[in-house]
Amino acid sequence: MTLYMLNFSLMMVGMYALIVKRHIVKKILGIAIMEYAVNHFLILIGFKKAGVAPILTKDMDLATFIQTAVDPLPQALVLTSIVIGLGTLALMVAIAIRLYERYGTFDMHEINRLRG
């Protein structure tokens, strides 16, 4: 239960940074923190105490394998999410760099004011 509360607080920290902060880099960090919170939640869903790898061998009994095997779907989702998150993070950083080159600041309110 405490891990779920930690996960929720991590998500709220990311949401706070995304909503309240004016600095673009802080908003990007908030999105990254939220992504890590989602990955942590998927890992928590797929966790099974004393679980075994989901690989069936010839000497295993099928009934005990089904009871003790870990679900591989959350693991695959986390791996996919990490790759997608890296791509989106790179895109956000590239856009932030282009905004800084054009406006000379990372402050969202200043960029809106300069834009007119």
Phi and psi restraints in degrees (range 20) as a CNS / XPLOR table:
assign (resid 1 and name C) (resid 2 and name N)
       (resid 2 and name CA) (resid 2 and name C) 1.0 -68.7 20.0 2
assign (resid 2 and name N) (resid 2 and name CA)
       (resid 2 and name C) (resid 3 and name N) 1.0 -29.9 20.0 2
assign (resid 2 and name C) (resid 3 and name N)
       (resid 3 and name CA) (resid 3 and name C) 1.0 -67.7 20.0 2
assign (resid 3 and name N) (resid 3 and name CA)
       (resid 3 and name C) (resid 4 and name N) 1.0 -35.2 20.0 2
assign (resid 3 and name C) (resid 4 and name N)
       (resid 4 and name CA) (resid 4 and name C) 1.0 -68.3 20.0 2
assign (resid 4 and name N) (resid 4 and name CA)
       (resid 4 and name C) (resid 5 and name N) 1.0 -36.4 20.0 2
assign (resid 4 and name C) (resid 5 and name N)
       (resid 5 and name CA) (resid 5 and name C) 1.0 -67.9 20.0 2
assign (resid 5 and name N) (resid 5 and name CA)
       (resid 5 and name C) (resid 6 and name N) 1.0 -38.7 20.0 2
assign (resid 5 and name C) (resid 6 and name N)
       (resid 6 and name CA) (resid 6 and name C) 1.0 -62.9 20.0 2
assign (resid 6 and name N) (resid 6 and name CA)
       (resid 6 and name C) (resid 7 and name N) 1.0 -42.0 20.0 2
assign (resid 6 and name C) (resid 7 and name N)
       (resid 7 and name CA) (resid 7 and name C) 1.0 -62.5 20.0 2
assign (resid 7 and name N) (resid 7 and name CA)
       (resid 7 and name C) (resid 8 and name N) 1.0 -43.5 20.0 2
assign (resid 7 and name C) (resid 8 and name N)
       (resid 8 and name CA) (resid 8 and name C) 1.0 -64.0 20.0 2
assign (resid 8 and name N) (resid 8 and name CA)
       (resid 8 and name C) (resid 9 and name N) 1.0 -42.5 20.0 2
assign (resid 8 and name C) (resid 9 and name N)
       (resid 9 and name CA) (resid 9 and name C) 1.0 -66.7 20.0 2
assign (resid 9 and name N) (resid 9 and name CA)
       (resid 9 and name C) (resid 10 and name N) 1.0 -35.7 20.0 2
assign (resid 9 and name C) (resid 10 and name N)
       (resid 10 and name CA) (resid 10 and name C) 1.0 -64.1 20.0 2
assign (resid 10 and name N) (resid 10 and name CA)
       (resid 10 and name C) (resid 11 and name N) 1.0 -40.6 20.0 2
assign (resid 10 and name C) (resid 11 and name N)
       (resid 11 and name CA) (resid 11 and name C) 1.0 -65.0 20.0 2
assign (resid 11 and name N) (resid 11 and name CA)
       (resid 11 and name C) (resid 12 and name N) 1.0 -39.1 20.0 2
assign (resid 11 and name C) (resid 12 and name N)
       (resid 12 and name CA) (resid 12 and name C) 1.0 -69.9 20.0 2
assign (resid 12 and name N) (resid 12 and name CA)
       (resid 12 and name C) (resid 13 and name N) 1.0 -34.0 20.0 2
assign (resid 12 and name C) (resid 13 and name N)
       (resid 13 and name CA) (resid 13 and name C) 1.0 -63.0 20.0 2
assign (resid 13 and name N) (resid 13 and name CA)
       (resid 13 and name C) (resid 14 and name N) 1.0 -44.5 20.0 2
assign (resid 13 and name C) (resid 14 and name N)
       (resid 14 and name CA) (resid 14 and name C) 1.0 -64.4 20.0 2
assign (resid 14 and name N) (resid 14 and name CA)
       (resid 14 and name C) (resid 15 and name N) 1.0 -40.0 20.0 2
assign (resid 14 and name C) (resid 15 and name N)
       (resid 15 and name CA) (resid 15 and name C) 1.0 -66.0 20.0 2
assign (resid 15 and name N) (resid 15 and name CA)
       (resid 15 and name C) (resid 16 and name N) 1.0 -39.6 20.0 2
assign (resid 15 and name C) (resid 16 and name N)
       (resid 16 and name CA) (resid 16 and name C) 1.0 -60.9 20.0 2
assign (resid 16 and name N) (resid 16 and name CA)
       (resid 16 and name C) (resid 17 and name N) 1.0 -46.4 20.0 2
assign (resid 16 and name C) (resid 17 and name N)
       (resid 17 and name CA) (resid 17 and name C) 1.0 -64.5 20.0 2
assign (resid 17 and name N) (resid 17 and name CA)
       (resid 17 and name C) (resid 18 and name N) 1.0 -36.4 20.0 2
assign (resid 17 and name C) (resid 18 and name N)
       (resid 18 and name CA) (resid 18 and name C) 1.0 -70.8 20.0 2
assign (resid 18 and name N) (resid 18 and name CA)
       (resid 18 and name C) (resid 19 and name N) 1.0 -38.4 20.0 2
assign (resid 18 and name C) (resid 19 and name N)
       (resid 19 and name CA) (resid 19 and name C) 1.0 -86.5 20.0 2
assign (resid 19 and name N) (resid 19 and name CA)
       (resid 19 and name C) (resid 20 and name N) 1.0 -44.0 20.0 2
assign (resid 19 and name C) (resid 20 and name N)
       (resid 20 and name CA) (resid 20 and name C) 1.0 -89.5 20.0 2
assign (resid 20 and name N) (resid 20 and name CA)
       (resid 20 and name C) (resid 21 and name N) 1.0 -38.8 20.0 2
assign (resid 20 and name C) (resid 21 and name N)
       (resid 21 and name CA) (resid 21 and name C) 1.0 -71.9 20.0 2
assign (resid 21 and name N) (resid 21 and name CA)
       (resid 21 and name C) (resid 22 and name N) 1.0 147.2 20.0 2
assign (resid 21 and name C) (resid 22 and name N)
       (resid 22 and name CA) (resid 22 and name C) 1.0 -99.9 20.0 2
assign (resid 22 and name N) (resid 22 and name CA)
       (resid 22 and name C) (resid 23 and name N) 1.0 -19.1 20.0 2
assign (resid 22 and name C) (resid 23 and name N)
       (resid 23 and name CA) (resid 23 and name C) 1.0 -79.7 20.0 2
assign (resid 23 and name N) (resid 23 and name CA)
       (resid 23 and name C) (resid 24 and name N) 1.0 131.1 20.0 2
assign (resid 23 and name C) (resid 24 and name N)
       (resid 24 and name CA) (resid 24 and name C) 1.0 -63.6 20.0 2
assign (resid 24 and name N) (resid 24 and name CA)
       (resid 24 and name C) (resid 25 and name N) 1.0 -39.8 20.0 2
assign (resid 24 and name C) (resid 25 and name N)
       (resid 25 and name CA) (resid 25 and name C) 1.0 -64.6 20.0 2
assign (resid 25 and name N) (resid 25 and name CA)
       (resid 25 and name C) (resid 26 and name N) 1.0 -37.5 20.0 2
assign (resid 25 and name C) (resid 26 and name N)
       (resid 26 and name CA) (resid 26 and name C) 1.0 -67.3 20.0 2
assign (resid 26 and name N) (resid 26 and name CA)
       (resid 26 and name C) (resid 27 and name N) 1.0 -34.9 20.0 2
assign (resid 26 and name C) (resid 27 and name N)
       (resid 27 and name CA) (resid 27 and name C) 1.0 -66.3 20.0 2
assign (resid 27 and name N) (resid 27 and name CA)
       (resid 27 and name C) (resid 28 and name N) 1.0 -39.6 20.0 2
assign (resid 27 and name C) (resid 28 and name N)
       (resid 28 and name CA) (resid 28 and name C) 1.0 -64.2 20.0 2
assign (resid 28 and name N) (resid 28 and name CA)
       (resid 28 and name C) (resid 29 and name N) 1.0 -41.7 20.0 2
assign (resid 28 and name C) (resid 29 and name N)
       (resid 29 and name CA) (resid 29 and name C) 1.0 -63.9 20.0 2
assign (resid 29 and name N) (resid 29 and name CA)
       (resid 29 and name C) (resid 30 and name N) 1.0 -36.7 20.0 2
assign (resid 29 and name C) (resid 30 and name N)
       (resid 30 and name CA) (resid 30 and name C) 1.0 -63.3 20.0 2
assign (resid 30 and name N) (resid 30 and name CA)
       (resid 30 and name C) (resid 31 and name N) 1.0 -41.1 20.0 2
assign (resid 30 and name C) (resid 31 and name N)
       (resid 31 and name CA) (resid 31 and name C) 1.0 -64.6 20.0 2
assign (resid 31 and name N) (resid 31 and name CA)
       (resid 31 and name C) (resid 32 and name N) 1.0 -40.2 20.0 2
assign (resid 31 and name C) (resid 32 and name N)
       (resid 32 and name CA) (resid 32 and name C) 1.0 -65.0 20.0 2
assign (resid 32 and name N) (resid 32 and name CA)
       (resid 32 and name C) (resid 33 and name N) 1.0 -40.5 20.0 2
assign (resid 32 and name C) (resid 33 and name N)
       (resid 33 and name CA) (resid 33 and name C) 1.0 -64.4 20.0 2
assign (resid 33 and name N) (resid 33 and name CA)
       (resid 33 and name C) (resid 34 and name N) 1.0 -40.4 20.0 2
assign (resid 33 and name C) (resid 34 and name N)
       (resid 34 and name CA) (resid 34 and name C) 1.0 -63.8 20.0 2
assign (resid 34 and name N) (resid 34 and name CA)
       (resid 34 and name C) (resid 35 and name N) 1.0 -38.0 20.0 2
assign (resid 34 and name C) (resid 35 and name N)
       (resid 35 and name CA) (resid 35 and name C) 1.0 -63.5 20.0 2
assign (resid 35 and name N) (resid 35 and name CA)
       (resid 35 and name C) (resid 36 and name N) 1.0 -41.7 20.0 2
assign (resid 35 and name C) (resid 36 and name N)
       (resid 36 and name CA) (resid 36 and name C) 1.0 -64.8 20.0 2
assign (resid 36 and name N) (resid 36 and name CA)
       (resid 36 and name C) (resid 37 and name N) 1.0 -35.0 20.0 2
assign (resid 36 and name C) (resid 37 and name N)
       (resid 37 and name CA) (resid 37 and name C) 1.0 -65.5 20.0 2
assign (resid 37 and name N) (resid 37 and name CA)
       (resid 37 and name C) (resid 38 and name N) 1.0 -40.4 20.0 2
assign (resid 37 and name C) (resid 38 and name N)
       (resid 38 and name CA) (resid 38 and name C) 1.0 -65.2 20.0 2
assign (resid 38 and name N) (resid 38 and name CA)
       (resid 38 and name C) (resid 39 and name N) 1.0 -43.4 20.0 2
assign (resid 38 and name C) (resid 39 and name N)
       (resid 39 and name CA) (resid 39 and name C) 1.0 -61.4 20.0 2
assign (resid 39 and name N) (resid 39 and name CA)
       (resid 39 and name C) (resid 40 and name N) 1.0 -41.0 20.0 2
assign (resid 39 and name C) (resid 40 and name N)
       (resid 40 and name CA) (resid 40 and name C) 1.0 -63.5 20.0 2
assign (resid 40 and name N) (resid 40 and name CA)
       (resid 40 and name C) (resid 41 and name N) 1.0 -40.1 20.0 2
assign (resid 40 and name C) (resid 41 and name N)
       (resid 41 and name CA) (resid 41 and name C) 1.0 -63.6 20.0 2
assign (resid 41 and name N) (resid 41 and name CA)
       (resid 41 and name C) (resid 42 and name N) 1.0 -41.8 20.0 2
assign (resid 41 and name C) (resid 42 and name N)
       (resid 42 and name CA) (resid 42 and name C) 1.0 -64.7 20.0 2
assign (resid 42 and name N) (resid 42 and name CA)
       (resid 42 and name C) (resid 43 and name N) 1.0 -36.9 20.0 2
assign (resid 42 and name C) (resid 43 and name N)
       (resid 43 and name CA) (resid 43 and name C) 1.0 -65.8 20.0 2
assign (resid 43 and name N) (resid 43 and name CA)
       (resid 43 and name C) (resid 44 and name N) 1.0 -40.1 20.0 2
assign (resid 43 and name C) (resid 44 and name N)
       (resid 44 and name CA) (resid 44 and name C) 1.0 -64.3 20.0 2
assign (resid 44 and name N) (resid 44 and name CA)
       (resid 44 and name C) (resid 45 and name N) 1.0 -36.5 20.0 2
assign (resid 44 and name C) (resid 45 and name N)
       (resid 45 and name CA) (resid 45 and name C) 1.0 -65.2 20.0 2
assign (resid 45 and name N) (resid 45 and name CA)
       (resid 45 and name C) (resid 46 and name N) 1.0 -39.8 20.0 2
assign (resid 45 and name C) (resid 46 and name N)
       (resid 46 and name CA) (resid 46 and name C) 1.0 -83.8 20.0 2
assign (resid 46 and name N) (resid 46 and name CA)
       (resid 46 and name C) (resid 47 and name N) 1.0 -2.9 20.0 2
assign (resid 46 and name C) (resid 47 and name N)
       (resid 47 and name CA) (resid 47 and name C) 1.0 -76.3 20.0 2
assign (resid 47 and name N) (resid 47 and name CA)
       (resid 47 and name C) (resid 48 and name N) 1.0 137.9 20.0 2
assign (resid 47 and name C) (resid 48 and name N)
       (resid 48 and name CA) (resid 48 and name C) 1.0 -137.7 20.0 2
assign (resid 48 and name N) (resid 48 and name CA)
       (resid 48 and name C) (resid 49 and name N) 1.0 125.6 20.0 2
assign (resid 48 and name C) (resid 49 and name N)
       (resid 49 and name CA) (resid 49 and name C) 1.0 -65.2 20.0 2
assign (resid 49 and name N) (resid 49 and name CA)
       (resid 49 and name C) (resid 50 and name N) 1.0 131.6 20.0 2
assign (resid 49 and name C) (resid 50 and name N)
       (resid 50 and name CA) (resid 50 and name C) 1.0 59.4 20.0 2
assign (resid 50 and name N) (resid 50 and name CA)
       (resid 50 and name C) (resid 51 and name N) 1.0 33.7 20.0 2
assign (resid 50 and name C) (resid 51 and name N)
       (resid 51 and name CA) (resid 51 and name C) 1.0 -80.6 20.0 2
assign (resid 51 and name N) (resid 51 and name CA)
       (resid 51 and name C) (resid 52 and name N) 1.0 156.2 20.0 2
assign (resid 51 and name C) (resid 52 and name N)
       (resid 52 and name CA) (resid 52 and name C) 1.0 -115.0 20.0 2
assign (resid 52 and name N) (resid 52 and name CA)
       (resid 52 and name C) (resid 53 and name N) 1.0 162.4 20.0 2
assign (resid 52 and name C) (resid 53 and name N)
       (resid 53 and name CA) (resid 53 and name C) 1.0 -62.4 20.0 2
assign (resid 53 and name N) (resid 53 and name CA)
       (resid 53 and name C) (resid 54 and name N) 1.0 143.9 20.0 2
assign (resid 53 and name C) (resid 54 and name N)
       (resid 54 and name CA) (resid 54 and name C) 1.0 -79.2 20.0 2
assign (resid 54 and name N) (resid 54 and name CA)
       (resid 54 and name C) (resid 55 and name N) 1.0 56.8 20.0 2
assign (resid 54 and name C) (resid 55 and name N)
       (resid 55 and name CA) (resid 55 and name C) 1.0 -122.5 20.0 2
assign (resid 55 and name N) (resid 55 and name CA)
       (resid 55 and name C) (resid 56 and name N) 1.0 115.9 20.0 2
assign (resid 55 and name C) (resid 56 and name N)
       (resid 56 and name CA) (resid 56 and name C) 1.0 -89.2 20.0 2
assign (resid 56 and name N) (resid 56 and name CA)
       (resid 56 and name C) (resid 57 and name N) 1.0 123.9 20.0 2
assign (resid 56 and name C) (resid 57 and name N)
       (resid 57 and name CA) (resid 57 and name C) 1.0 -107.3 20.0 2
assign (resid 57 and name N) (resid 57 and name CA)
       (resid 57 and name C) (resid 58 and name N) 1.0 171.6 20.0 2
assign (resid 57 and name C) (resid 58 and name N)
       (resid 58 and name CA) (resid 58 and name C) 1.0 -67.9 20.0 2
assign (resid 58 and name N) (resid 58 and name CA)
       (resid 58 and name C) (resid 59 and name N) 1.0 -30.4 20.0 2
assign (resid 58 and name C) (resid 59 and name N)
       (resid 59 and name CA) (resid 59 and name C) 1.0 -86.7 20.0 2
assign (resid 59 and name N) (resid 59 and name CA)
       (resid 59 and name C) (resid 60 and name N) 1.0 1.3 20.0 2
assign (resid 59 and name C) (resid 60 and name N)
       (resid 60 and name CA) (resid 60 and name C) 1.0 -91.2 20.0 2
assign (resid 60 and name N) (resid 60 and name CA)
       (resid 60 and name C) (resid 61 and name N) 1.0 144.0 20.0 2
assign (resid 60 and name C) (resid 61 and name N)
       (resid 61 and name CA) (resid 61 and name C) 1.0 -82.2 20.0 2
assign (resid 61 and name N) (resid 61 and name CA)
       (resid 61 and name C) (resid 62 and name N) 1.0 135.8 20.0 2
assign (resid 61 and name C) (resid 62 and name N)
       (resid 62 and name CA) (resid 62 and name C) 1.0 -65.3 20.0 2
assign (resid 62 and name N) (resid 62 and name CA)
       (resid 62 and name C) (resid 63 and name N) 1.0 -37.8 20.0 2
assign (resid 62 and name C) (resid 63 and name N)
       (resid 63 and name CA) (resid 63 and name C) 1.0 -67.2 20.0 2
assign (resid 63 and name N) (resid 63 and name CA)
       (resid 63 and name C) (resid 64 and name N) 1.0 -43.8 20.0 2
assign (resid 63 and name C) (resid 64 and name N)
       (resid 64 and name CA) (resid 64 and name C) 1.0 -71.3 20.0 2
assign (resid 64 and name N) (resid 64 and name CA)
       (resid 64 and name C) (resid 65 and name N) 1.0 -31.6 20.0 2
assign (resid 64 and name C) (resid 65 and name N)
       (resid 65 and name CA) (resid 65 and name C) 1.0 -63.9 20.0 2
assign (resid 65 and name N) (resid 65 and name CA)
       (resid 65 and name C) (resid 66 and name N) 1.0 -42.9 20.0 2
assign (resid 65 and name C) (resid 66 and name N)
       (resid 66 and name CA) (resid 66 and name C) 1.0 -65.0 20.0 2
assign (resid 66 and name N) (resid 66 and name CA)
       (resid 66 and name C) (resid 67 and name N) 1.0 -35.8 20.0 2
assign (resid 66 and name C) (resid 67 and name N)
       (resid 67 and name CA) (resid 67 and name C) 1.0 -75.4 20.0 2
assign (resid 67 and name N) (resid 67 and name CA)
       (resid 67 and name C) (resid 68 and name N) 1.0 -31.5 20.0 2
assign (resid 67 and name C) (resid 68 and name N)
       (resid 68 and name CA) (resid 68 and name C) 1.0 -104.9 20.0 2
assign (resid 68 and name N) (resid 68 and name CA)
       (resid 68 and name C) (resid 69 and name N) 1.0 -13.3 20.0 2
assign (resid 68 and name C) (resid 69 and name N)
       (resid 69 and name CA) (resid 69 and name C) 1.0 -73.9 20.0 2
assign (resid 69 and name N) (resid 69 and name CA)
       (resid 69 and name C) (resid 70 and name N) 1.0 142.5 20.0 2
assign (resid 69 and name C) (resid 70 and name N)
       (resid 70 and name CA) (resid 70 and name C) 1.0 -82.7 20.0 2
assign (resid 70 and name N) (resid 70 and name CA)
       (resid 70 and name C) (resid 71 and name N) 1.0 144.3 20.0 2
assign (resid 70 and name C) (resid 71 and name N)
       (resid 71 and name CA) (resid 71 and name C) 1.0 -72.3 20.0 2
assign (resid 71 and name N) (resid 71 and name CA)
       (resid 71 and name C) (resid 72 and name N) 1.0 121.6 20.0 2
assign (resid 71 and name C) (resid 72 and name N)
       (resid 72 and name CA) (resid 72 and name C) 1.0 -81.4 20.0 2
assign (resid 72 and name N) (resid 72 and name CA)
       (resid 72 and name C) (resid 73 and name N) 1.0 -12.3 20.0 2
assign (resid 72 and name C) (resid 73 and name N)
       (resid 73 and name CA) (resid 73 and name C) 1.0 -63.4 20.0 2
assign (resid 73 and name N) (resid 73 and name CA)
       (resid 73 and name C) (resid 74 and name N) 1.0 -46.7 20.0 2
assign (resid 73 and name C) (resid 74 and name N)
       (resid 74 and name CA) (resid 74 and name C) 1.0 -61.6 20.0 2
assign (resid 74 and name N) (resid 74 and name CA)
       (resid 74 and name C) (resid 75 and name N) 1.0 -33.2 20.0 2
assign (resid 74 and name C) (resid 75 and name N)
       (resid 75 and name CA) (resid 75 and name C) 1.0 -65.4 20.0 2
assign (resid 75 and name N) (resid 75 and name CA)
       (resid 75 and name C) (resid 76 and name N) 1.0 -42.2 20.0 2
assign (resid 75 and name C) (resid 76 and name N)
       (resid 76 and name CA) (resid 76 and name C) 1.0 -66.6 20.0 2
assign (resid 76 and name N) (resid 76 and name CA)
       (resid 76 and name C) (resid 77 and name N) 1.0 -38.8 20.0 2
assign (resid 76 and name C) (resid 77 and name N)
       (resid 77 and name CA) (resid 77 and name C) 1.0 -64.0 20.0 2
assign (resid 77 and name N) (resid 77 and name CA)
       (resid 77 and name C) (resid 78 and name N) 1.0 -39.2 20.0 2
assign (resid 77 and name C) (resid 78 and name N)
       (resid 78 and name CA) (resid 78 and name C) 1.0 -67.0 20.0 2
assign (resid 78 and name N) (resid 78 and name CA)
       (resid 78 and name C) (resid 79 and name N) 1.0 -42.5 20.0 2
assign (resid 78 and name C) (resid 79 and name N)
       (resid 79 and name CA) (resid 79 and name C) 1.0 -62.1 20.0 2
assign (resid 79 and name N) (resid 79 and name CA)
       (resid 79 and name C) (resid 80 and name N) 1.0 -43.0 20.0 2
assign (resid 79 and name C) (resid 80 and name N)
       (resid 80 and name CA) (resid 80 and name C) 1.0 -64.6 20.0 2
assign (resid 80 and name N) (resid 80 and name CA)
       (resid 80 and name C) (resid 81 and name N) 1.0 -40.9 20.0 2
assign (resid 80 and name C) (resid 81 and name N)
       (resid 81 and name CA) (resid 81 and name C) 1.0 -64.5 20.0 2
assign (resid 81 and name N) (resid 81 and name CA)
       (resid 81 and name C) (resid 82 and name N) 1.0 -36.5 20.0 2
assign (resid 81 and name C) (resid 82 and name N)
       (resid 82 and name CA) (resid 82 and name C) 1.0 -63.7 20.0 2
assign (resid 82 and name N) (resid 82 and name CA)
       (resid 82 and name C) (resid 83 and name N) 1.0 -43.8 20.0 2
assign (resid 82 and name C) (resid 83 and name N)
       (resid 83 and name CA) (resid 83 and name C) 1.0 -66.0 20.0 2
assign (resid 83 and name N) (resid 83 and name CA)
       (resid 83 and name C) (resid 84 and name N) 1.0 -45.3 20.0 2
assign (resid 83 and name C) (resid 84 and name N)
       (resid 84 and name CA) (resid 84 and name C) 1.0 -65.5 20.0 2
assign (resid 84 and name N) (resid 84 and name CA)
       (resid 84 and name C) (resid 85 and name N) 1.0 -39.5 20.0 2
assign (resid 84 and name C) (resid 85 and name N)
       (resid 85 and name CA) (resid 85 and name C) 1.0 -63.1 20.0 2
assign (resid 85 and name N) (resid 85 and name CA)
       (resid 85 and name C) (resid 86 and name N) 1.0 -37.4 20.0 2
assign (resid 85 and name C) (resid 86 and name N)
       (resid 86 and name CA) (resid 86 and name C) 1.0 -65.3 20.0 2
assign (resid 86 and name N) (resid 86 and name CA)
       (resid 86 and name C) (resid 87 and name N) 1.0 -41.2 20.0 2
assign (resid 86 and name C) (resid 87 and name N)
       (resid 87 and name CA) (resid 87 and name C) 1.0 -65.1 20.0 2
assign (resid 87 and name N) (resid 87 and name CA)
       (resid 87 and name C) (resid 88 and name N) 1.0 -44.1 20.0 2
assign (resid 87 and name C) (resid 88 and name N)
       (resid 88 and name CA) (resid 88 and name C) 1.0 -69.5 20.0 2
assign (resid 88 and name N) (resid 88 and name CA)
       (resid 88 and name C) (resid 89 and name N) 1.0 -34.8 20.0 2
assign (resid 88 and name C) (resid 89 and name N)
       (resid 89 and name CA) (resid 89 and name C) 1.0 -64.0 20.0 2
assign (resid 89 and name N) (resid 89 and name CA)
       (resid 89 and name C) (resid 90 and name N) 1.0 -42.8 20.0 2
assign (resid 89 and name C) (resid 90 and name N)
       (resid 90 and name CA) (resid 90 and name C) 1.0 -62.7 20.0 2
assign (resid 90 and name N) (resid 90 and name CA)
       (resid 90 and name C) (resid 91 and name N) 1.0 -40.1 20.0 2
assign (resid 90 and name C) (resid 91 and name N)
       (resid 91 and name CA) (resid 91 and name C) 1.0 -65.4 20.0 2
assign (resid 91 and name N) (resid 91 and name CA)
       (resid 91 and name C) (resid 92 and name N) 1.0 -42.7 20.0 2
assign (resid 91 and name C) (resid 92 and name N)
       (resid 92 and name CA) (resid 92 and name C) 1.0 -63.7 20.0 2
assign (resid 92 and name N) (resid 92 and name CA)
       (resid 92 and name C) (resid 93 and name N) 1.0 -40.8 20.0 2
assign (resid 92 and name C) (resid 93 and name N)
       (resid 93 and name CA) (resid 93 and name C) 1.0 -66.3 20.0 2
assign (resid 93 and name N) (resid 93 and name CA)
       (resid 93 and name C) (resid 94 and name N) 1.0 -40.4 20.0 2
assign (resid 93 and name C) (resid 94 and name N)
       (resid 94 and name CA) (resid 94 and name C) 1.0 -63.6 20.0 2
assign (resid 94 and name N) (resid 94 and name CA)
       (resid 94 and name C) (resid 95 and name N) 1.0 -41.4 20.0 2
assign (resid 94 and name C) (resid 95 and name N)
       (resid 95 and name CA) (resid 95 and name C) 1.0 -66.4 20.0 2
assign (resid 95 and name N) (resid 95 and name CA)
       (resid 95 and name C) (resid 96 and name N) 1.0 -39.5 20.0 2
assign (resid 95 and name C) (resid 96 and name N)
       (resid 96 and name CA) (resid 96 and name C) 1.0 -64.2 20.0 2
assign (resid 96 and name N) (resid 96 and name CA)
       (resid 96 and name C) (resid 97 and name N) 1.0 -38.7 20.0 2
assign (resid 96 and name C) (resid 97 and name N)
       (resid 97 and name CA) (resid 97 and name C) 1.0 -65.1 20.0 2
assign (resid 97 and name N) (resid 97 and name CA)
       (resid 97 and name C) (resid 98 and name N) 1.0 -41.9 20.0 2
assign (resid 97 and name C) (resid 98 and name N)
       (resid 98 and name CA) (resid 98 and name C) 1.0 -65.0 20.0 2
assign (resid 98 and name N) (resid 98 and name CA)
       (resid 98 and name C) (resid 99 and name N) 1.0 -38.4 20.0 2
assign (resid 98 and name C) (resid 99 and name N)
       (resid 99 and name CA) (resid 99 and name C) 1.0 -64.1 20.0 2
assign (resid 99 and name N) (resid 99 and name CA)
       (resid 99 and name C) (resid 100 and name N) 1.0 -39.9 20.0 2
assign (resid 99 and name C) (resid 100 and name N)
       (resid 100 and name CA) (resid 100 and name C) 1.0 -66.4 20.0 2
assign (resid 100 and name N) (resid 100 and name CA)
       (resid 100 and name C) (resid 101 and name N) 1.0 -39.4 20.0 2
assign (resid 100 and name C) (resid 101 and name N)
       (resid 101 and name CA) (resid 101 and name C) 1.0 -63.7 20.0 2
assign (resid 101 and name N) (resid 101 and name CA)
       (resid 101 and name C) (resid 102 and name N) 1.0 -36.1 20.0 2
assign (resid 101 and name C) (resid 102 and name N)
       (resid 102 and name CA) (resid 102 and name C) 1.0 -81.2 20.0 2
assign (resid 102 and name N) (resid 102 and name CA)
       (resid 102 and name C) (resid 103 and name N) 1.0 -44.2 20.0 2
assign (resid 102 and name C) (resid 103 and name N)
       (resid 103 and name CA) (resid 103 and name C) 1.0 -105.6 20.0 2
assign (resid 103 and name N) (resid 103 and name CA)
       (resid 103 and name C) (resid 104 and name N) 1.0 -16.1 20.0 2
assign (resid 103 and name C) (resid 104 and name N)
       (resid 104 and name CA) (resid 104 and name C) 1.0 76.6 20.0 2
assign (resid 104 and name N) (resid 104 and name CA)
       (resid 104 and name C) (resid 105 and name N) 1.0 15.6 20.0 2
assign (resid 104 and name C) (resid 105 and name N)
       (resid 105 and name CA) (resid 105 and name C) 1.0 -152.3 20.0 2
assign (resid 105 and name N) (resid 105 and name CA)
       (resid 105 and name C) (resid 106 and name N) 1.0 159.2 20.0 2
assign (resid 105 and name C) (resid 106 and name N)
       (resid 106 and name CA) (resid 106 and name C) 1.0 -104.3 20.0 2
assign (resid 106 and name N) (resid 106 and name CA)
       (resid 106 and name C) (resid 107 and name N) 1.0 -1.3 20.0 2
assign (resid 106 and name C) (resid 107 and name N)
       (resid 107 and name CA) (resid 107 and name C) 1.0 -77.6 20.0 2
assign (resid 107 and name N) (resid 107 and name CA)
       (resid 107 and name C) (resid 108 and name N) 1.0 122.2 20.0 2
assign (resid 107 and name C) (resid 108 and name N)
       (resid 108 and name CA) (resid 108 and name C) 1.0 -64.5 20.0 2
assign (resid 108 and name N) (resid 108 and name CA)
       (resid 108 and name C) (resid 109 and name N) 1.0 -39.5 20.0 2
assign (resid 108 and name C) (resid 109 and name N)
       (resid 109 and name CA) (resid 109 and name C) 1.0 -68.3 20.0 2
assign (resid 109 and name N) (resid 109 and name CA)
       (resid 109 and name C) (resid 110 and name N) 1.0 -36.3 20.0 2
assign (resid 109 and name C) (resid 110 and name N)
       (resid 110 and name CA) (resid 110 and name C) 1.0 -67.6 20.0 2
assign (resid 110 and name N) (resid 110 and name CA)
       (resid 110 and name C) (resid 111 and name N) 1.0 -39.5 20.0 2
assign (resid 110 and name C) (resid 111 and name N)
       (resid 111 and name CA) (resid 111 and name C) 1.0 -64.2 20.0 2
assign (resid 111 and name N) (resid 111 and name CA)
       (resid 111 and name C) (resid 112 and name N) 1.0 -43.4 20.0 2
assign (resid 111 and name C) (resid 112 and name N)
       (resid 112 and name CA) (resid 112 and name C) 1.0 -63.0 20.0 2
assign (resid 112 and name N) (resid 112 and name CA)
       (resid 112 and name C) (resid 113 and name N) 1.0 -37.0 20.0 2
assign (resid 112 and name C) (resid 113 and name N)
       (resid 113 and name CA) (resid 113 and name C) 1.0 -68.9 20.0 2
assign (resid 113 and name N) (resid 113 and name CA)
       (resid 113 and name C) (resid 114 and name N) 1.0 -40.5 20.0 2
assign (resid 113 and name C) (resid 114 and name N)
       (resid 114 and name CA) (resid 114 and name C) 1.0 -70.0 20.0 2
assign (resid 114 and name N) (resid 114 and name CA)
       (resid 114 and name C) (resid 115 and name N) 1.0 -30.5 20.0 2
assign (resid 114 and name C) (resid 115 and name N)
       (resid 115 and name CA) (resid 115 and name C) 1.0 -70.2 20.0 2
assign (resid 115 and name N) (resid 115 and name CA)
       (resid 115 and name C) (resid 116 and name N) 1.0 -30.1 20.0 2
